[in-house]
Amino acid sequence: MAQVKVGKFDSRLEKANNNVLVKSGLEFGYNEGPCCIDYVIKQRHSSCSNCGSTDINKAHSYTADFWFHSKSGKLIIVECKGGGYSWTSETRTKHLAVKKQYPDMDLRFIFSNKNSKISKRAKTSNAKWCSRQGFLCESKLIPRRWLAE
């Protein structure tokens, strides 16, 4: 049974994709359940004050925007990224760490514009970065083909 998000979304992009999922009739959730992911990132340029080791990891928790079960029952997790500075180097590092630690997780991205550059000075687009890293991505709305998988 589809869930309907009540209240505020973090962006119009999230609201539009919630509407796609509501209309699909698929089971889904927003900022909860399978979207809550614990992961670890190795800290750079750090050392332990007790033993001096430079092998230091820091635990983090990440909550993706949406999860849904496709028509075949496949769990797909979707992160919406709008314009501006939400797609930072730190954010990309986080998603790479999650992918490495959860290789079977199907994490995908919806960008306001997948052809935008990853940063002001970059030549790489969001779509190209995702492709290189093994993530699927689209612009604006979750595509029907993802829902139908």
Backbone as numpy.savetxt, mean C-alpha at the origin, in Angstrom:
# Nx Ny Nz CAx CAy CAz Cx Cy Cz
-20.01 -10.14 2.54 -20.85 -8.96 2.54 -19.97 -7.72 2.54
-20.23 -6.81 1.65 -19.44 -5.58 1.56 -19.67 -4.70 2.78
-18.63 -4.02 3.18 -18.73 -3.09 4.29 -18.76 -1.68 3.72
-19.46 -0.80 4.40 -19.53 0.58 3.96 -18.82 1.43 4.99
-17.85 2.18 4.55 -17.14 3.09 5.45 -18.01 4.28 5.73
-18.18 4.58 6.99 -18.96 5.74 7.39 -18.00 6.77 7.97
-18.22 8.03 7.66 -17.37 9.07 8.20 -16.38 9.58 7.19
-15.25 10.05 7.70 -14.26 10.70 6.83 -13.21 9.74 6.32
-12.78 10.02 5.11 -11.66 9.32 4.51 -10.47 10.27 4.54
-9.28 9.72 4.37 -8.08 10.55 4.34 -7.97 11.35 3.04
-8.69 10.90 1.99 -8.60 11.60 0.71 -9.82 11.28 -0.15
-10.00 12.08 -1.20 -11.06 11.79 -2.17 -10.76 10.50 -2.92
-9.48 10.22 -3.11 -9.08 8.98 -3.78 -9.56 7.76 -2.98
-9.40 7.79 -1.67 -9.88 6.70 -0.82 -11.40 6.59 -0.88
-12.09 7.72 -0.84 -13.55 7.71 -0.89 -14.04 7.11 -2.20
-13.43 7.50 -3.31 -13.82 6.98 -4.62 -13.59 5.48 -4.71
-12.48 4.99 -4.14 -12.21 3.56 -4.20 -13.08 2.78 -3.23
-13.47 3.39 -2.12 -14.45 2.76 -1.24 -15.76 2.55 -2.01
-16.17 3.55 -2.79 -17.40 3.44 -3.57 -17.31 2.31 -4.59
-16.14 2.14 -5.21 -15.94 1.04 -6.16 -16.17 -0.30 -5.44
-15.59 -0.43 -4.25 -15.71 -1.68 -3.51 -17.15 -1.91 -3.02
-17.83 -0.86 -2.60 -19.23 -0.99 -2.18 -20.07 -1.51 -3.34
-19.90 -0.90 -4.51 -20.67 -1.29 -5.70 -20.34 -2.70 -6.17
-19.12 -3.17 -5.88 -18.71 -4.50 -6.33 -19.45 -5.62 -5.62
-19.92 -5.34 -4.40 -20.59 -6.37 -3.62 -19.63 -7.35 -2.95
-18.32 -7.13 -3.11 -17.32 -8.01 -2.52 -17.10 -7.68 -1.05
-16.61 -8.66 -0.31 -16.24 -8.42 1.08 -14.98 -7.56 1.09
-15.01 -6.49 1.89 -13.82 -5.64 1.97 -13.80 -4.91 3.29
-12.67 -4.27 3.57 -12.53 -3.47 4.77 -11.64 -2.27 4.50
-11.74 -1.30 5.38 -10.98 -0.06 5.27 -10.20 0.16 6.57
-8.89 0.27 6.47 -8.02 0.56 7.61 -8.21 -0.39 8.79
-8.41 -1.66 8.51 -8.58 -2.62 9.60 -8.35 -4.04 9.09
-8.39 -4.99 10.01 -8.28 -6.40 9.66 -6.96 -6.72 8.98
-7.02 -7.40 7.82 -5.79 -7.81 7.14 -4.92 -6.63 6.69
-5.43 -5.41 6.82 -4.64 -4.23 6.45 -3.58 -3.89 7.49
-3.69 -4.44 8.70 -2.77 -4.12 9.78 -1.59 -5.08 9.75
-0.41 -4.55 9.43 0.75 -5.38 9.14 1.93 -4.95 10.00
2.52 -5.89 10.72 3.73 -5.62 11.50 4.95 -5.97 10.64
5.97 -5.14 10.67 7.18 -5.38 9.89 8.37 -4.75 10.61
9.56 -5.09 10.14 10.80 -4.62 10.76 11.67 -3.97 9.69
12.31 -2.87 10.05 13.27 -2.22 9.14 14.60 -2.11 9.87
15.65 -2.50 9.14 17.00 -2.35 9.69 17.35 -0.87 9.75
17.82 -0.43 10.89 18.17 0.97 11.09 19.56 1.23 10.52
19.64 2.21 9.66 20.93 2.60 9.10 21.65 3.54 10.04
22.94 3.50 9.98 23.79 4.44 10.71 23.45 4.47 12.21
23.13 3.31 12.76 22.83 3.20 14.18 23.70 2.13 14.80
23.93 2.29 16.07 24.64 1.24 16.80 24.06 1.13 18.20
24.14 -0.07 18.73 23.62 -0.35 20.06 24.51 0.32 21.10
23.91 1.04 22.02 24.69 1.73 23.05 25.29 0.75 24.05
24.74 -0.47 24.15 25.27 -1.46 25.09 26.40 -2.30 24.51
26.21 -2.80 23.27 27.20 -3.73 22.72 27.92 -3.19 21.48
27.45 -2.09 20.91 28.10 -1.51 19.75 27.69 -2.12 18.42
26.83 -3.12 18.45 26.39 -3.78 17.21 25.69 -2.78 16.30
25.94 -2.93 15.00 25.26 -2.07 14.02 24.08 -2.79 13.36
23.82 -4.01 13.82 22.69 -4.80 13.30 21.47 -4.53 14.16
20.84 -3.39 13.91 19.71 -2.95 14.73 18.45 -2.89 13.88
17.40 -3.54 14.35 16.12 -3.54 13.67 15.09 -2.81 14.51
14.18 -2.14 13.84 13.12 -1.42 14.54 11.77 -1.95 14.05
10.92 -2.31 14.99 9.59 -2.83 14.66 8.65 -1.68 14.32
7.83 -1.91 13.31 6.85 -0.93 12.86 5.52 -1.62 12.63
4.49 -0.83 12.54 3.17 -1.33 12.17 2.64 -0.46 11.04
2.07 -1.09 10.03 1.57 -0.39 8.86 0.12 -0.79 8.65
-0.72 0.17 8.40 -2.12 -0.09 8.09 -2.40 0.39 6.68
-2.65 -0.55 5.78 -2.99 -0.21 4.40 -4.42 0.33 4.36
-4.78 0.93 3.24 -6.10 1.54 3.14 -7.23 0.53 3.02
-7.11 -0.42 2.09 -8.21 -1.36 1.83 -7.71 -2.79 1.72
-8.59 -3.70 2.04 -8.42 -5.11 1.68 -9.73 -5.55 1.08
-9.65 -6.51 0.16 -10.87 -7.11 -0.36 -10.58 -8.52 -0.84
-11.62 -9.33 -0.86 -11.53 -10.66 -1.44 -12.11 -10.58 -2.84
-11.28 -10.92 -3.84 -11.74 -10.90 -5.22 -12.81 -11.98 -5.42
-13.36 -12.04 -6.61 -14.43 -13.01 -6.88 -14.00 -14.45 -6.63
-12.70 -14.74 -6.81 -12.20 -16.09 -6.56 -11.84 -16.30 -5.09
-11.94 -15.25 -4.27 -11.60 -15.35 -2.86 -10.19 -14.90 -2.52
-9.44 -14.46 -3.50 -8.06 -14.01 -3.30 -8.04 -12.72 -2.48
-7.18 -12.66 -1.45 -7.05 -11.46 -0.63 -6.11 -10.48 -1.33
-6.62 -9.28 -1.59 -5.83 -8.22 -2.22 -5.84 -7.02 -1.30
-4.66 -6.46 -1.06 -4.52 -5.28 -0.20 -4.15 -4.11 -1.09
-4.84 -2.98 -0.88 -4.67 -1.81 -1.74 -4.31 -0.58 -0.91
-3.28 0.11 -1.35 -2.85 1.38 -0.77 -3.12 2.47 -1.78
-3.82 3.52 -1.37 -4.09 4.66 -2.25 -3.07 5.75 -1.97
-2.49 6.28 -3.03 -1.50 7.35 -2.90 -1.88 8.49 -3.84
-2.17 9.63 -3.26 -2.53 10.79 -4.05 -1.30 11.55 -4.49
-1.52 12.75 -4.91 -0.41 13.60 -5.35 0.33 14.15 -4.15
1.25 15.03 -4.42 1.98 15.66 -3.33 3.13 14.81 -2.83
3.35 14.87 -1.54 4.54 14.25 -0.98 4.25 13.01 -0.14
3.15 12.31 -0.39 2.83 11.12 0.39 3.64 9.90 -0.05
4.24 9.94 -1.21 4.99 8.82 -1.76 6.48 9.09 -1.60
6.90 9.20 -0.36 8.28 9.56 -0.02 9.21 8.36 -0.12
10.49 8.63 -0.04 11.49 7.56 -0.02 11.23 6.64 1.17
10.88 7.20 2.31 10.60 6.39 3.50 9.39 5.49 3.27
8.38 6.02 2.59 7.18 5.22 2.30 7.52 4.08 1.36
8.31 4.35 0.35 8.70 3.30 -0.58 9.54 2.24 0.13
10.43 2.66 1.02 11.24 1.73 1.80 10.35 0.84 2.66
9.34 1.43 3.26 8.39 0.68 4.08 7.71 -0.42 3.26
7.24 -0.06 2.07 6.55 -1.04 1.24 7.48 -2.14 0.75
8.74 -1.81 0.50 9.71 -2.84 0.12 9.98 -3.80 1.29
10.05 -3.25 2.51 10.25 -4.10 3.69 9.06 -5.03 3.90
7.85 -4.50 3.74 6.64 -5.31 3.89 6.65 -6.42 2.84
6.97 -6.08 1.60 7.00 -7.08 0.52 8.03 -8.18 0.81
9.19 -7.79 1.29 10.24 -8.76 1.59 9.83 -9.69 2.73
9.18 -9.13 3.75 8.80 -9.92 4.92 7.51 -10.71 4.73
6.70 -10.31 3.75 5.45 -11.01 3.45 5.37 -11.26 1.94
6.22 -12.14 1.42 6.29 -12.33 -0.03 5.00 -12.84 -0.68
4.14 -13.48 0.08 2.88 -13.99 -0.48 1.75 -12.97 -0.42
1.98 -11.84 0.23 0.95 -10.80 0.32 0.80 -10.11 -1.03
-0.44 -9.89 -1.42 -0.72 -9.22 -2.69 -1.06 -7.76 -2.39
-0.03 -6.93 -2.34 -0.16 -5.50 -2.05 -0.07 -4.73 -3.36
-1.08 -3.89 -3.61 -1.15 -3.12 -4.86 -1.40 -1.65 -4.54
-1.15 -0.80 -5.54 -1.27 0.63 -5.34 -2.24 1.26 -6.34
-3.00 2.22 -5.83 -3.81 3.10 -6.67 -3.26 4.50 -6.47
-2.78 5.09 -7.55 -2.25 6.45 -7.51 -3.25 7.41 -8.15
-3.21 8.65 -7.74 -3.99 9.66 -8.46 -3.56 9.65 -9.92
-2.26 9.53 -10.13 -1.71 9.43 -11.49 -0.47 8.55 -11.43
-0.59 7.33 -11.92 0.54 6.40 -11.85 1.72 6.84 -12.70
1.50 7.79 -13.62 2.59 8.27 -14.47 3.32 9.48 -13.90
2.88 9.96 -12.73 3.62 11.03 -12.04 4.97 10.49 -11.58
5.91 11.38 -11.45 7.25 11.01 -10.98 7.22 10.74 -9.48
8.14 9.88 -9.02 8.15 9.52 -7.60 8.62 10.67 -6.71
9.29 11.63 -7.30 9.68 12.82 -6.56 9.92 13.94 -7.57
10.11 15.14 -7.05 10.29 16.31 -7.91 11.42 16.15 -8.92
12.53 15.60 -8.48 13.72 15.52 -9.33 13.89 14.17 -10.04
13.01 13.23 -9.76 13.17 11.88 -10.30 12.75 11.78 -11.76
13.35 10.83 -12.46 12.93 10.50 -13.82 11.98 9.31 -13.80
11.97 8.58 -12.69 11.16 7.38 -12.55 9.72 7.72 -12.16
8.77 7.13 -12.86 7.35 7.32 -12.52 6.94 6.33 -11.44
5.78 6.59 -10.84 5.23 5.66 -9.85 5.06 4.28 -10.48
4.51 4.24 -11.70 4.26 2.97 -12.38 5.56 2.21 -12.65
6.59 2.93 -13.07 7.87 2.28 -13.36 8.50 1.74 -12.08
8.43 2.51 -11.00 8.97 2.05 -9.72 8.23 0.79 -9.29
6.90 0.81 -9.35 6.11 -0.36 -8.95 6.46 -1.58 -9.80
6.57 -1.38 -11.09 6.91 -2.49 -11.99 8.27 -3.08 -11.64
9.25 -2.23 -11.40 10.60 -2.69 -11.05 10.60 -3.48 -9.74
9.73 -3.09 -8.83 9.71 -3.72 -7.50 8.71 -4.89 -7.41
7.96 -5.14 -8.47 7.03 -6.26 -8.48 5.66 -5.97 -7.91
5.28 -4.69 -7.88 3.95 -4.31 -7.41 3.06 -3.98 -8.62
1.78 -4.29 -8.52 0.81 -3.83 -9.52 0.31 -2.46 -9.09
0.00 -1.61 -10.07 -0.56 -0.30 -9.74 -1.44 0.18 -10.88
-2.33 1.10 -10.54 -3.22 1.73 -11.51 -3.47 3.16 -11.06
-4.11 3.92 -11.94 -4.49 5.29 -11.63 -5.96 5.37 -11.24
-6.26 6.20 -10.29 -7.60 6.63 -9.88 -8.46 5.58 -9.17
-8.85 4.50 -9.87 -9.80 3.54 -9.29 -9.31 2.11 -9.40
-9.70 1.30 -8.42 -9.42 -0.13 -8.49 -10.08 -0.67 -9.76
-9.32 -1.30 -10.65 -9.89 -1.77 -11.91 -10.77 -3.02 -11.72
-11.73 -3.16 -12.59 -12.64 -4.31 -12.54 -11.89 -5.63 -12.60
-10.81 -5.65 -13.38 -10.07 -6.92 -13.53 -9.48 -7.38 -12.19
-9.11 -6.43 -11.31 -8.63 -6.83 -9.98 -9.77 -7.46 -9.19
-10.95 -6.88 -9.29 -12.11 -7.40 -8.56 -12.49 -8.79 -9.05
-12.28 -9.04 -10.33 -12.71 -10.29 -10.96 -11.71 -11.43 -10.79
-10.51 -11.13 -10.35 -9.49 -12.19 -10.24 -9.96 -13.35 -9.39
